[in-house]
């Protein structure tokens, strides 16, 4: 898994400029325990809205209660992240 960004510098502050005209997301990581998978809690940069992303190598990814394989999430999300088609290819 790629190395994570150090989010602790700005997670507690609202409205931190991301340099592109928006706000930096506030991201928190929680490691797995016996009952749950690893989790990312992603909060909005300027309000208190949030989503939870649970992930595991064997079960795939669950975003706000929607379970799918990693390949399926790539199929859905990569065109949004790379609209010009210049993103990585996972065929």
PDB file of N, CA, C and O in Angstrom:
ATOM      1  N   UNK A   1       0.845  -1.182   0.000  1.00  0.00           N
ATOM      2  CA  UNK A   1       0.000   0.000   0.000  1.00  0.00           C
ATOM      3  C   UNK A   1       0.891   1.247   0.000  1.00  0.00           C
ATOM      4  O   UNK A   1       1.913   1.264   0.686  1.00  0.00           O
ATOM      5  N   UNK A   2       0.525   2.295  -0.758  1.00  0.00           N
ATOM      6  CA  UNK A   2       1.347   3.499  -0.801  1.00  0.00           C
ATOM      7  C   UNK A   2       1.406   4.179   0.559  1.00  0.00           C
ATOM      8  O   UNK A   2       0.512   4.035   1.393  1.00  0.00           O
ATOM      9  N   UNK A   3       2.479   4.918   0.753  1.00  0.00           N
ATOM     10  CA  UNK A   3       2.659   5.656   2.005  1.00  0.00           C
ATOM     11  C   UNK A   3       1.594   6.740   2.130  1.00  0.00           C
ATOM     12  O   UNK A   3       1.269   7.419   1.156  1.00  0.00           O
ATOM     13  N   UNK A   4       1.062   6.894   3.317  1.00  0.00           N
ATOM     14  CA  UNK A   4       0.010   7.881   3.560  1.00  0.00           C
ATOM     15  C   UNK A   4       0.587   9.275   3.790  1.00  0.00           C
ATOM     16  O   UNK A   4       1.707   9.428   4.276  1.00  0.00           O
ATOM     17  N   UNK A   5      -0.189  10.270   3.438  1.00  0.00           N
ATOM     18  CA  UNK A   5       0.159  11.652   3.724  1.00  0.00           C
ATOM     19  C   UNK A   5      -0.024  11.902   5.207  1.00  0.00           C
ATOM     20  O   UNK A   5      -0.904  11.313   5.834  1.00  0.00           O
ATOM     21  N   UNK A   6       0.799  12.769   5.773  1.00  0.00           N
ATOM     22  CA  UNK A   6       0.638  13.130   7.174  1.00  0.00           C
ATOM     23  C   UNK A   6      -0.460  14.186   7.269  1.00  0.00           C
ATOM     24  O   UNK A   6      -0.234  15.360   6.974  1.00  0.00           O
ATOM     25  N   UNK A   7      -1.651  13.757   7.685  1.00  0.00           N
ATOM     26  CA  UNK A   7      -2.800  14.663   7.741  1.00  0.00           C
ATOM     27  C   UNK A   7      -2.880  15.433   9.057  1.00  0.00           C
ATOM     28  O   UNK A   7      -3.690  16.353   9.169  1.00  0.00           O
ATOM     29  N   UNK A   8      -2.075  15.089  10.046  1.00  0.00           N
ATOM     30  CA  UNK A   8      -2.206  15.680  11.375  1.00  0.00           C
ATOM     31  C   UNK A   8      -1.945  17.181  11.398  1.00  0.00           C
ATOM     32  O   UNK A   8      -2.394  17.866  12.317  1.00  0.00           O
ATOM     33  N   UNK A   9      -1.234  17.699  10.414  1.00  0.00           N
ATOM     34  CA  UNK A   9      -0.892  19.116  10.413  1.00  0.00           C
ATOM     35  C   UNK A   9      -2.115  20.019  10.335  1.00  0.00           C
ATOM     36  O   UNK A   9      -2.122  21.100  10.925  1.00  0.00           O
ATOM     37  N   UNK A  10      -3.139  19.596   9.622  1.00  0.00           N
ATOM     38  CA  UNK A  10      -4.286  20.489   9.398  1.00  0.00           C
ATOM     39  C   UNK A  10      -5.632  19.851   9.686  1.00  0.00           C
ATOM     40  O   UNK A  10      -6.653  20.472   9.390  1.00  0.00           O
ATOM     41  N   UNK A  11      -5.698  18.657  10.242  1.00  0.00           N
ATOM     42  CA  UNK A  11      -6.971  17.974  10.455  1.00  0.00           C
ATOM     43  C   UNK A  11      -7.908  18.709  11.406  1.00  0.00           C
ATOM     44  O   UNK A  11      -9.125  18.615  11.246  1.00  0.00           O
ATOM     45  N   UNK A  12      -7.394  19.424  12.371  1.00  0.00           N
ATOM     46  CA  UNK A  12      -8.257  20.053  13.371  1.00  0.00           C
ATOM     47  C   UNK A  12      -8.724  21.447  12.971  1.00  0.00           C
ATOM     48  O   UNK A  12      -9.499  22.077  13.691  1.00  0.00           O
ATOM     49  N   UNK A  13      -8.255  21.925  11.829  1.00  0.00           N
ATOM     50  CA  UNK A  13      -8.625  23.266  11.390  1.00  0.00           C
ATOM     51  C   UNK A  13      -9.620  23.187  10.246  1.00  0.00           C
ATOM     52  O   UNK A  13      -9.470  22.366   9.342  1.00  0.00           O
ATOM     53  N   UNK A  14     -10.628  24.033  10.284  1.00  0.00           N
ATOM     54  CA  UNK A  14     -11.566  24.155   9.171  1.00  0.00           C
ATOM     55  C   UNK A  14     -11.026  25.173   8.176  1.00  0.00           C
ATOM     56  O   UNK A  14     -10.278  26.080   8.540  1.00  0.00           O
ATOM     57  N   UNK A  15     -11.409  25.010   6.937  1.00  0.00           N
ATOM     58  CA  UNK A  15     -11.119  25.974   5.870  1.00  0.00           C
ATOM     59  C   UNK A  15      -9.626  26.203   5.644  1.00  0.00           C
ATOM     60  O   UNK A  15      -9.171  27.345   5.599  1.00  0.00           O
ATOM     61  N   UNK A  16      -8.873  25.128   5.504  1.00  0.00           N
ATOM     62  CA  UNK A  16      -7.470  25.228   5.130  1.00  0.00           C
ATOM     63  C   UNK A  16      -7.406  25.166   3.610  1.00  0.00           C
ATOM     64  O   UNK A  16      -7.881  24.203   3.008  1.00  0.00           O
ATOM     65  N   UNK A  17      -6.829  26.173   2.992  1.00  0.00           N
ATOM     66  CA  UNK A  17      -6.793  26.282   1.533  1.00  0.00           C
ATOM     67  C   UNK A  17      -5.949  25.166   0.930  1.00  0.00           C
ATOM     68  O   UNK A  17      -4.855  24.876   1.415  1.00  0.00           O
ATOM     69  N   UNK A  18      -6.459  24.543  -0.130  1.00  0.00           N
ATOM     70  CA  UNK A  18      -5.716  23.461  -0.780  1.00  0.00           C
ATOM     71  C   UNK A  18      -4.875  23.959  -1.951  1.00  0.00           C
ATOM     72  O   UNK A  18      -4.190  23.164  -2.595  1.00  0.00           O
ATOM     73  N   UNK A  19      -4.912  25.248  -2.234  1.00  0.00           N
ATOM     74  CA  UNK A  19      -4.124  25.817  -3.314  1.00  0.00           C
ATOM     75  C   UNK A  19      -4.778  25.733  -4.680  1.00  0.00           C
ATOM     76  O   UNK A  19      -4.228  26.237  -5.659  1.00  0.00           O
ATOM     77  N   UNK A  20      -5.948  25.101  -4.764  1.00  0.00           N
ATOM     78  CA  UNK A  20      -6.643  24.967  -6.042  1.00  0.00           C
ATOM     79  C   UNK A  20      -8.049  25.560  -5.985  1.00  0.00           C
ATOM     80  O   UNK A  20      -8.891  25.231  -6.820  1.00  0.00           O
ATOM     81  N   UNK A  21      -8.306  26.416  -5.023  1.00  0.00           N
ATOM     82  CA  UNK A  21      -9.605  27.059  -4.915  1.00  0.00           C
ATOM     83  C   UNK A  21     -10.602  26.331  -4.041  1.00  0.00           C
ATOM     84  O   UNK A  21     -11.780  26.690  -4.028  1.00  0.00           O
ATOM     85  N   UNK A  22     -10.173  25.332  -3.321  1.00  0.00           N
ATOM     86  CA  UNK A  22     -11.060  24.569  -2.435  1.00  0.00           C
ATOM     87  C   UNK A  22     -10.446  24.433  -1.048  1.00  0.00           C
ATOM     88  O   UNK A  22      -9.512  25.152  -0.692  1.00  0.00           O
ATOM     89  N   UNK A  23     -10.984  23.508  -0.280  1.00  0.00           N
ATOM     90  CA  UNK A  23     -10.515  23.274   1.080  1.00  0.00           C
ATOM     91  C   UNK A  23      -9.929  21.875   1.189  1.00  0.00           C
ATOM     92  O   UNK A  23     -10.401  20.944   0.535  1.00  0.00           O
ATOM     93  N   UNK A  24      -8.895  21.730   2.021  1.00  0.00           N
ATOM     94  CA  UNK A  24      -8.298  20.416   2.237  1.00  0.00           C
ATOM     95  C   UNK A  24      -9.252  19.541   3.035  1.00  0.00           C
ATOM     96  O   UNK A  24      -9.852  19.993   4.011  1.00  0.00           O
ATOM     97  N   UNK A  25      -9.389  18.289   2.616  1.00  0.00           N
ATOM     98  CA  UNK A  25     -10.192  17.325   3.368  1.00  0.00           C
ATOM     99  C   UNK A  25      -9.469  16.979   4.661  1.00  0.00           C
ATOM    100  O   UNK A  25      -8.239  16.964   4.712  1.00  0.00           O
ATOM    101  N   UNK A  26     -10.231  16.705   5.690  1.00  0.00           N
ATOM    102  CA  UNK A  26      -9.655  16.263   6.965  1.00  0.00           C
ATOM    103  C   UNK A  26      -9.800  14.748   7.011  1.00  0.00           C
ATOM    104  O   UNK A  26     -10.918  14.234   7.009  1.00  0.00           O
ATOM    105  N   UNK A  27      -8.681  14.029   7.053  1.00  0.00           N
ATOM    106  CA  UNK A  27      -8.674  12.576   6.931  1.00  0.00           C
ATOM    107  C   UNK A  27      -8.078  11.950   8.184  1.00  0.00           C
ATOM    108  O   UNK A  27      -7.022  12.360   8.665  1.00  0.00           O
ATOM    109  N   UNK A  28      -8.782  10.947   8.700  1.00  0.00           N
ATOM    110  CA  UNK A  28      -8.345  10.220   9.887  1.00  0.00           C
ATOM    111  C   UNK A  28      -8.298   8.738   9.553  1.00  0.00           C
ATOM    112  O   UNK A  28      -9.201   8.217   8.900  1.00  0.00           O
ATOM    113  N   UNK A  29      -7.246   8.059   9.999  1.00  0.00           N
ATOM    114  CA  UNK A  29      -7.096   6.627   9.742  1.00  0.00           C
ATOM    115  C   UNK A  29      -7.190   5.870  11.056  1.00  0.00           C
ATOM    116  O   UNK A  29      -6.599   6.270  12.059  1.00  0.00           O
ATOM    117  N   UNK A  30      -7.933   4.783  11.042  1.00  0.00           N
ATOM    118  CA  UNK A  30      -8.018   3.894  12.204  1.00  0.00           C
ATOM    119  C   UNK A  30      -7.665   2.491  11.737  1.00  0.00           C
ATOM    120  O   UNK A  30      -8.226   1.991  10.762  1.00  0.00           O
ATOM    121  N   UNK A  31      -6.726   1.856  12.442  1.00  0.00           N
ATOM    122  CA  UNK A  31      -6.307   0.500  12.093  1.00  0.00           C
ATOM    123  C   UNK A  31      -7.376  -0.506  12.479  1.00  0.00           C
ATOM    124  O   UNK A  31      -8.246  -0.233  13.307  1.00  0.00           O
ATOM    125  N   UNK A  32      -7.291  -1.675  11.861  1.00  0.00           N
ATOM    126  CA  UNK A  32      -8.268  -2.736  12.109  1.00  0.00           C
ATOM    127  C   UNK A  32      -8.115  -3.304  13.516  1.00  0.00           C
ATOM    128  O   UNK A  32      -7.034  -3.277  14.105  1.00  0.00           O
ATOM    129  N   UNK A  33      -9.221  -3.815  14.034  1.00  0.00           N
ATOM    130  CA  UNK A  33      -9.184  -4.612  15.255  1.00  0.00           C
ATOM    131  C   UNK A  33      -9.894  -5.928  14.953  1.00  0.00           C
ATOM    132  O   UNK A  33     -10.117  -6.239  13.783  1.00  0.00           O
ATOM    133  N   UNK A  34     -10.242  -6.682  15.934  1.00  0.00           N
ATOM    134  CA  UNK A  34     -10.841  -7.998  15.685  1.00  0.00           C
ATOM    135  C   UNK A  34     -12.173  -7.933  14.941  1.00  0.00           C
ATOM    136  O   UNK A  34     -12.494  -8.840  14.172  1.00  0.00           O
ATOM    137  N   UNK A  35     -12.939  -6.889  15.156  1.00  0.00           N
ATOM    138  CA  UNK A  35     -14.298  -6.832  14.607  1.00  0.00           C
ATOM    139  C   UNK A  35     -14.441  -5.987  13.348  1.00  0.00           C
ATOM    140  O   UNK A  35     -15.387  -6.186  12.586  1.00  0.00           O
ATOM    141  N   UNK A  36     -13.542  -5.064  13.113  1.00  0.00           N
ATOM    142  CA  UNK A  36     -13.694  -4.165  11.968  1.00  0.00           C
ATOM    143  C   UNK A  36     -12.434  -4.134  11.114  1.00  0.00           C
ATOM    144  O   UNK A  36     -11.353  -4.510  11.567  1.00  0.00           O
ATOM    145  N   UNK A  37     -12.586  -3.683   9.878  1.00  0.00           N
ATOM    146  CA  UNK A  37     -11.466  -3.506   8.951  1.00  0.00           C
ATOM    147  C   UNK A  37     -10.825  -2.140   9.201  1.00  0.00           C
ATOM    148  O   UNK A  37     -11.306  -1.357  10.020  1.00  0.00           O
ATOM    149  N   UNK A  38      -9.740  -1.870   8.488  1.00  0.00           N
ATOM    150  CA  UNK A  38      -9.150  -0.534   8.525  1.00  0.00           C
ATOM    151  C   UNK A  38     -10.195   0.475   8.063  1.00  0.00           C
ATOM    152  O   UNK A  38     -11.083   0.149   7.276  1.00  0.00           O
ATOM    153  N   UNK A  39     -10.078   1.709   8.566  1.00  0.00           N
ATOM    154  CA  UNK A  39     -11.082   2.714   8.220  1.00  0.00           C
ATOM    155  C   UNK A  39     -10.432   4.057   7.948  1.00  0.00           C
ATOM    156  O   UNK A  39      -9.486   4.452   8.630  1.00  0.00           O
ATOM    157  N   UNK A  40     -10.940   4.742   6.962  1.00  0.00           N
ATOM    158  CA  UNK A  40     -10.630   6.138   6.739  1.00  0.00           C
ATOM    159  C   UNK A  40     -11.893   6.938   7.022  1.00  0.00           C
ATOM    160  O   UNK A  40     -12.952   6.648   6.466  1.00  0.00           O
ATOM    161  N   UNK A  41     -11.783   7.928   7.873  1.00  0.00           N
ATOM    162  CA  UNK A  41     -12.875   8.861   8.121  1.00  0.00           C
ATOM    163  C   UNK A  41     -12.486  10.139   7.398  1.00  0.00           C
ATOM    164  O   UNK A  41     -11.465  10.751   7.710  1.00  0.00           O
ATOM    165  N   UNK A  42     -13.307  10.542   6.427  1.00  0.00           N
ATOM    166  CA  UNK A  42     -13.005  11.712   5.609  1.00  0.00           C
ATOM    167  C   UNK A  42     -14.055  12.774   5.911  1.00  0.00           C
ATOM    168  O   UNK A  42     -15.250  12.565   5.705  1.00  0.00           O
ATOM    169  N   UNK A  43     -13.583  13.915   6.404  1.00  0.00           N
ATOM    170  CA  UNK A  43     -14.488  15.017   6.741  1.00  0.00           C
ATOM    171  C   UNK A  43     -14.310  16.147   5.747  1.00  0.00           C
ATOM    172  O   UNK A  43     -13.226  16.352   5.199  1.00  0.00           O
ATOM    173  N   UNK A  44     -15.373  16.864   5.528  1.00  0.00           N
ATOM    174  CA  UNK A  44     -15.373  18.019   4.646  1.00  0.00           C
ATOM    175  C   UNK A  44     -14.379  19.063   5.174  1.00  0.00           C
ATOM    176  O   UNK A  44     -14.133  19.142   6.377  1.00  0.00           O
ATOM    177  N   UNK A  45     -13.816  19.857   4.267  1.00  0.00           N
ATOM    178  CA  UNK A  45     -12.852  20.866   4.671  1.00  0.00           C
ATOM    179  C   UNK A  45     -13.460  22.089   5.309  1.00  0.00           C
ATOM    180  O   UNK A  45     -12.768  22.807   6.031  1.00  0.00           O
ATOM    181  N   UNK A  46     -14.755  22.360   5.067  1.00  0.00           N
ATOM    182  CA  UNK A  46     -15.344  23.586   5.615  1.00  0.00           C
ATOM    183  C   UNK A  46     -16.610  23.362   6.439  1.00  0.00           C
ATOM    184  O   UNK A  46     -17.250  24.326   6.857  1.00  0.00           O
ATOM    185  N   UNK A  47     -16.983  22.088   6.681  1.00  0.00           N
ATOM    186  CA  UNK A  47     -18.147  21.827   7.534  1.00  0.00           C
ATOM    187  C   UNK A  47     -17.919  20.492   8.256  1.00  0.00           C
ATOM    188  O   UNK A  47     -16.803  19.971   8.247  1.00  0.00           O
ATOM    189  N   UNK A  48     -18.936  19.949   8.865  1.00  0.00           N
ATOM    190  CA  UNK A  48     -18.787  18.731   9.651  1.00  0.00           C
ATOM    191  C   UNK A  48     -19.386  17.493   8.975  1.00  0.00           C
ATOM    192  O   UNK A  48     -19.602  16.479   9.638  1.00  0.00           O
ATOM    193  N   UNK A  49     -19.656  17.559   7.676  1.00  0.00           N
ATOM    194  CA  UNK A  49     -20.106  16.378   6.933  1.00  0.00           C
ATOM    195  C   UNK A  49     -18.966  15.383   6.836  1.00  0.00           C
ATOM    196  O   UNK A  49     -17.800  15.778   6.794  1.00  0.00           O
ATOM    197  N   UNK A  50     -19.291  14.076   6.801  1.00  0.00           N
ATOM    198  CA  UNK A  50     -18.236  13.073   6.778  1.00  0.00           C
ATOM    199  C   UNK A  50     -18.707  11.806   6.084  1.00  0.00           C
ATOM    200  O   UNK A  50     -19.906  11.556   5.963  1.00  0.00           O
ATOM    201  N   UNK A  51     -17.733  11.001   5.623  1.00  0.00           N
ATOM    202  CA  UNK A  51     -18.007   9.664   5.118  1.00  0.00           C
ATOM    203  C   UNK A  51     -16.978   8.714   5.730  1.00  0.00           C
ATOM    204  O   UNK A  51     -15.868   9.118   6.076  1.00  0.00           O
ATOM    205  N   UNK A  52     -17.365   7.458   5.854  1.00  0.00           N
ATOM    206  CA  UNK A  52     -16.465   6.441   6.370  1.00  0.00           C
ATOM    207  C   UNK A  52     -16.181   5.440   5.262  1.00  0.00           C
ATOM    208  O   UNK A  52     -17.093   4.979   4.576  1.00  0.00           O
ATOM    209  N   UNK A  53     -14.909   5.110   5.096  1.00  0.00           N
ATOM    210  CA  UNK A  53     -14.477   4.154   4.081  1.00  0.00           C
ATOM    211  C   UNK A  53     -13.761   3.020   4.808  1.00  0.00           C
ATOM    212  O   UNK A  53     -12.696   3.225   5.391  1.00  0.00           O
ATOM    213  N   UNK A  54     -14.347   1.828   4.770  1.00  0.00           N
ATOM    214  CA  UNK A  54     -13.722   0.640   5.340  1.00  0.00           C
ATOM    215  C   UNK A  54     -13.078  -0.130   4.199  1.00  0.00           C
ATOM    216  O   UNK A  54     -13.667  -0.258   3.126  1.00  0.00           O
ATOM    217  N   UNK A  55     -11.868  -0.645   4.424  1.00  0.00           N
ATOM    218  CA  UNK A  55     -11.197  -1.374   3.352  1.00  0.00           C
ATOM    219  C   UNK A  55     -10.409  -2.547   3.912  1.00  0.00           C
ATOM    220  O   UNK A  55      -9.959  -2.536   5.058  1.00  0.00           O
ATOM    221  N   UNK A  56     -10.257  -3.559   3.067  1.00  0.00           N
ATOM    222  CA  UNK A  56      -9.526  -4.768   3.411  1.00  0.00           C
ATOM    223  C   UNK A  56      -9.106  -5.437   2.109  1.00  0.00           C
ATOM    224  O   UNK A  56      -9.828  -5.370   1.114  1.00  0.00           O
ATOM    225  N   UNK A  57      -7.955  -6.073   2.109  1.00  0.00           N
ATOM    226  CA  UNK A  57      -7.473  -6.719   0.888  1.00  0.00           C
ATOM    227  C   UNK A  57      -8.355  -7.886   0.454  1.00  0.00           C
ATOM    228  O   UNK A  57      -8.438  -8.180  -0.739  1.00  0.00           O
ATOM    229  N   UNK A  58      -9.006  -8.545   1.384  1.00  0.00           N
ATOM    230  CA  UNK A  58      -9.807  -9.718   1.026  1.00  0.00           C
ATOM    231  C   UNK A  58     -11.264  -9.378   0.733  1.00  0.00           C
ATOM    232  O   UNK A  58     -11.872 -10.013  -0.129  1.00  0.00           O
ATOM    233  N   UNK A  59     -11.840  -8.399   1.421  1.00  0.00           N
ATOM    234  CA  UNK A  59     -13.268  -8.097   1.270  1.00  0.00           C
ATOM    235  C   UNK A  59     -13.551  -6.940   0.332  1.00  0.00           C
ATOM    236  O   UNK A  59     -14.699  -6.768  -0.079  1.00  0.00           O
ATOM    237  N   UNK A  60     -12.565  -6.147  -0.021  1.00  0.00           N
ATOM    238  CA  UNK A  60     -12.792  -5.006  -0.891  1.00  0.00           C
ATOM    239  C   UNK A  60     -12.954  -3.723  -0.104  1.00  0.00           C
ATOM    240  O   UNK A  60     -12.310  -3.532   0.927  1.00  0.00           O
ATOM    241  N   UNK A  61     -13.810  -2.850  -0.587  1.00  0.00           N
ATOM    242  CA  UNK A  61     -13.993  -1.534   0.006  1.00  0.00           C
ATOM    243  C   UNK A  61     -15.475  -1.295   0.256  1.00  0.00           C
ATOM    244  O   UNK A  61     -16.320  -1.644  -0.568  1.00  0.00           O
ATOM    245  N   UNK A  62     -15.780  -0.695   1.407  1.00  0.00           N
ATOM    246  CA  UNK A  62     -17.145  -0.287   1.731  1.00  0.00           C
ATOM    247  C   UNK A  62     -17.137   1.224   1.936  1.00  0.00           C
ATOM    248  O   UNK A  62     -16.451   1.738   2.820  1.00  0.00           O
ATOM    249  N   UNK A  63     -17.903   1.925   1.116  1.00  0.00           N
ATOM    250  CA  UNK A  63     -18.025   3.375   1.236  1.00  0.00           C
ATOM    251  C   UNK A  63     -19.468   3.681   1.586  1.00  0.00           C
ATOM    252  O   UNK A  63     -20.375   3.443   0.790  1.00  0.00           O
ATOM    253  N   UNK A  64     -19.673   4.209   2.781  1.00  0.00           N
ATOM    254  CA  UNK A  64     -21.005   4.557   3.282  1.00  0.00           C
ATOM    255  C   UNK A  64     -21.991   3.415   3.116  1.00  0.00           C
ATOM    256  O   UNK A  64     -23.128   3.630   2.696  1.00  0.00           O
ATOM    257  N   UNK A  65     -21.566   2.207   3.443  1.00  0.00           N
ATOM    258  CA  UNK A  65     -22.455   1.056   3.425  1.00  0.00           C
ATOM    259  C   UNK A  65     -22.555   0.326   2.098  1.00  0.00           C
ATOM    260  O   UNK A  65     -23.241  -0.692   2.009  1.00  0.00           O
ATOM    261  N   UNK A  66     -21.882   0.825   1.058  1.00  0.00           N
ATOM    262  CA  UNK A  66     -21.915   0.185  -0.247  1.00  0.00           C
ATOM    263  C   UNK A  66     -20.647  -0.646  -0.414  1.00  0.00           C
ATOM    264  O   UNK A  66     -19.548  -0.097  -0.496  1.00  0.00           O
ATOM    265  N   UNK A  67     -20.800  -1.978  -0.464  1.00  0.00           N
ATOM    266  CA  UNK A  67     -19.673  -2.888  -0.601  1.00  0.00           C
ATOM    267  C   UNK A  67     -19.430  -3.225  -2.060  1.00  0.00           C
ATOM    268  O   UNK A  67     -20.371  -3.466  -2.816  1.00  0.00           O
ATOM    269  N   UNK A  68     -18.148  -3.241  -2.457  1.00  0.00           N
ATOM    270  CA  UNK A  68     -17.767  -3.662  -3.807  1.00  0.00           C
ATOM    271  C   UNK A  68     -16.295  -4.049  -3.783  1.00  0.00           C
ATOM    272  O   UNK A  68     -15.557  -3.698  -2.863  1.00  0.00           O
ATOM    273  N   UNK A  69     -15.889  -4.769  -4.801  1.00  0.00           N
ATOM    274  CA  UNK A  69     -14.477  -5.150  -4.906  1.00  0.00           C
ATOM    275  C   UNK A  69     -13.647  -3.916  -5.265  1.00  0.00           C
ATOM    276  O   UNK A  69     -14.176  -2.898  -5.712  1.00  0.00           O
ATOM    277  N   UNK A  70     -12.359  -4.034  -5.060  1.00  0.00           N
ATOM    278  CA  UNK A  70     -11.462  -2.926  -5.387  1.00  0.00           C
ATOM    279  C   UNK A  70     -11.514  -2.636  -6.884  1.00  0.00           C
ATOM    280  O   UNK A  70     -11.502  -1.475  -7.293  1.00  0.00           O
ATOM    281  N   UNK A  71     -11.571  -3.684  -7.698  1.00  0.00           N
ATOM    282  CA  UNK A  71     -11.643  -3.499  -9.156  1.00  0.00           C
ATOM    283  C   UNK A  71     -12.909  -2.751  -9.552  1.00  0.00           C
ATOM    284  O   UNK A  71     -12.874  -1.917 -10.456  1.00  0.00           O
ATOM    285  N   UNK A  72     -14.017  -3.034  -8.896  1.00  0.00           N
ATOM    286  CA  UNK A  72     -15.284  -2.350  -9.213  1.00  0.00           C
ATOM    287  C   UNK A  72     -15.224  -0.874  -8.825  1.00  0.00           C
ATOM    288  O   UNK A  72     -15.705  -0.023  -9.574  1.00  0.00           O
ATOM    289  N   UNK A  73     -14.639  -0.555  -7.660  1.00  0.00           N
ATOM    290  CA  UNK A  73     -14.496   0.848  -7.262  1.00  0.00           C
ATOM    291  C   UNK A  73     -13.588   1.591  -8.239  1.00  0.00           C
ATOM    292  O   UNK A  73     -13.841   2.751  -8.563  1.00  0.00           O
ATOM    293  N   UNK A  74     -12.521   0.920  -8.713  1.00  0.00           N
ATOM    294  CA  UNK A  74     -11.652   1.557  -9.709  1.00  0.00           C
ATOM    295  C   UNK A  74     -12.432   1.867 -10.980  1.00  0.00           C
ATOM    296  O   UNK A  74     -12.286   2.948 -11.550  1.00  0.00           O
ATOM    297  N   UNK A  75     -13.259   0.925 -11.426  1.00  0.00           N
ATOM    298  CA  UNK A  75     -14.039   1.116 -12.646  1.00  0.00           C
ATOM    299  C   UNK A  75     -14.963   2.316 -12.535  1.00  0.00           C
ATOM    300  O   UNK A  75     -15.185   3.038 -13.507  1.00  0.00           O
ATOM    301  N   UNK A  76     -15.498   2.519 -11.340  1.00  0.00           N
ATOM    302  CA  UNK A  76     -16.457   3.617 -11.143  1.00  0.00           C
ATOM    303  C   UNK A  76     -15.761   4.950 -10.860  1.00  0.00           C
ATOM    304  O   UNK A  76     -16.172   5.982 -11.390  1.00  0.00           O
ATOM    305  N   UNK A  77     -14.717   4.940 -10.035  1.00  0.00           N
ATOM    306  CA  UNK A  77     -14.133   6.196  -9.563  1.00  0.00           C
ATOM    307  C   UNK A  77     -13.007   6.752 -10.426  1.00  0.00           C
ATOM    308  O   UNK A  77     -12.822   7.969 -10.456  1.00  0.00           O
ATOM    309  N   UNK A  78     -12.247   5.915 -11.128  1.00  0.00           N
ATOM    310  CA  UNK A  78     -11.144   6.442 -11.928  1.00  0.00           C
ATOM    311  C   UNK A  78     -11.595   7.407 -13.025  1.00  0.00           C
ATOM    312  O   UNK A  78     -10.907   8.404 -13.247  1.00  0.00           O
ATOM    313  N   UNK A  79     -12.714   7.168 -13.727  1.00  0.00           N
ATOM    314  CA  UNK A  79     -13.144   8.173 -14.714  1.00  0.00           C
ATOM    315  C   UNK A  79     -13.494   9.523 -14.075  1.00  0.00           C
ATOM    316  O   UNK A  79     -13.403  10.560 -14.733  1.00  0.00           O
ATOM    317  N   UNK A  80     -13.884   9.515 -12.826  1.00  0.00           N
ATOM    318  CA  UNK A  80     -14.174  10.784 -12.145  1.00  0.00           C
ATOM    319  C   UNK A  80     -12.877  11.478 -11.760  1.00  0.00           C
ATOM    320  O   UNK A  80     -12.757  12.695 -11.901  1.00  0.00           O
ATOM    321  N   UNK A  81     -11.907  10.714 -11.274  1.00  0.00           N
ATOM    322  CA  UNK A  81     -10.636  11.289 -10.851  1.00  0.00           C
ATOM    323  C   UNK A  81      -9.759  11.720 -12.026  1.00  0.00           C
ATOM    324  O   UNK A  81      -8.996  12.679 -11.915  1.00  0.00           O
ATOM    325  N   UNK A  82      -9.868  11.011 -13.148  1.00  0.00           N
ATOM    326  CA  UNK A  82      -9.078  11.312 -14.338  1.00  0.00           C
ATOM    327  C   UNK A  82     -10.016  11.462 -15.534  1.00  0.00           C
ATOM    328  O   UNK A  82     -10.108  10.545 -16.351  1.00  0.00           O
ATOM    329  N   UNK A  83     -10.710  12.586 -15.658  1.00  0.00           N
ATOM    330  CA  UNK A  83     -11.712  12.720 -16.722  1.00  0.00           C
ATOM    331  C   UNK A  83     -11.130  12.722 -18.138  1.00  0.00           C
ATOM    332  O   UNK A  83     -11.845  12.407 -19.089  1.00  0.00           O
ATOM    333  N   UNK A  84      -9.866  13.066 -18.298  1.00  0.00           N
ATOM    334  CA  UNK A  84      -9.256  13.081 -19.625  1.00  0.00           C
ATOM    335  C   UNK A  84      -8.667  11.744 -20.009  1.00  0.00           C
ATOM    336  O   UNK A  84      -8.117  11.606 -21.101  1.00  0.00           O
ATOM    337  N   UNK A  85      -8.769  10.748 -19.130  1.00  0.00           N
ATOM    338  CA  UNK A  85      -8.246   9.432 -19.418  1.00  0.00           C
ATOM    339  C   UNK A  85      -6.752   9.294 -19.230  1.00  0.00           C
ATOM    340  O   UNK A  85      -6.158   8.326 -19.704  1.00  0.00           O
ATOM    341  N   UNK A  86      -6.121  10.258 -18.536  1.00  0.00           N
ATOM    342  CA  UNK A  86      -4.670  10.222 -18.363  1.00  0.00           C
ATOM    343  C   UNK A  86      -4.250   9.509 -17.076  1.00  0.00           C
ATOM    344  O   UNK A  86      -3.085   9.584 -16.684  1.00  0.00           O
ATOM    345  N   UNK A  87      -5.162   8.836 -16.431  1.00  0.00           N
ATOM    346  CA  UNK A  87      -4.868   8.143 -15.182  1.00  0.00           C
ATOM    347  C   UNK A  87      -4.243   6.780 -15.400  1.00  0.00           C
ATOM    348  O   UNK A  87      -4.017   6.368 -16.538  1.00  0.00           O
ATOM    349  N   UNK A  88      -3.961   6.073 -14.301  1.00  0.00           N
ATOM    350  CA  UNK A  88      -3.344   4.758 -14.416  1.00  0.00           C
ATOM    351  C   UNK A  88      -4.311   3.750 -15.040  1.00  0.00           C
ATOM    352  O   UNK A  88      -5.530   3.881 -14.940  1.00  0.00           O
ATOM    353  N   UNK A  89      -3.735   2.758 -15.676  1.00  0.00           N
ATOM    354  CA  UNK A  89      -4.533   1.714 -16.304  1.00  0.00           C
ATOM    355  C   UNK A  89      -4.424   0.442 -15.471  1.00  0.00           C
ATOM    356  O   UNK A  89      -3.315  -0.014 -15.195  1.00  0.00           O
ATOM    357  N   UNK A  90      -5.545  -0.137 -15.067  1.00  0.00           N
ATOM    358  CA  UNK A  90      -5.564  -1.343 -14.248  1.00  0.00           C
ATOM    359  C   UNK A  90      -6.216  -2.499 -14.979  1.00  0.00           C
ATOM    360  O   UNK A  90      -6.881  -3.321 -14.347  1.00  0.00           O
ATOM    361  N   UNK A  91      -6.050  -2.589 -16.271  1.00  0.00           N
ATOM    362  CA  UNK A  91      -6.683  -3.671 -17.039  1.00  0.00           C
ATOM    363  C   UNK A  91      -6.056  -5.007 -16.789  1.00  0.00           C
ATOM    364  O   UNK A  91      -6.484  -6.007 -17.365  1.00  0.00           O
TER     365      UNK A  91
END
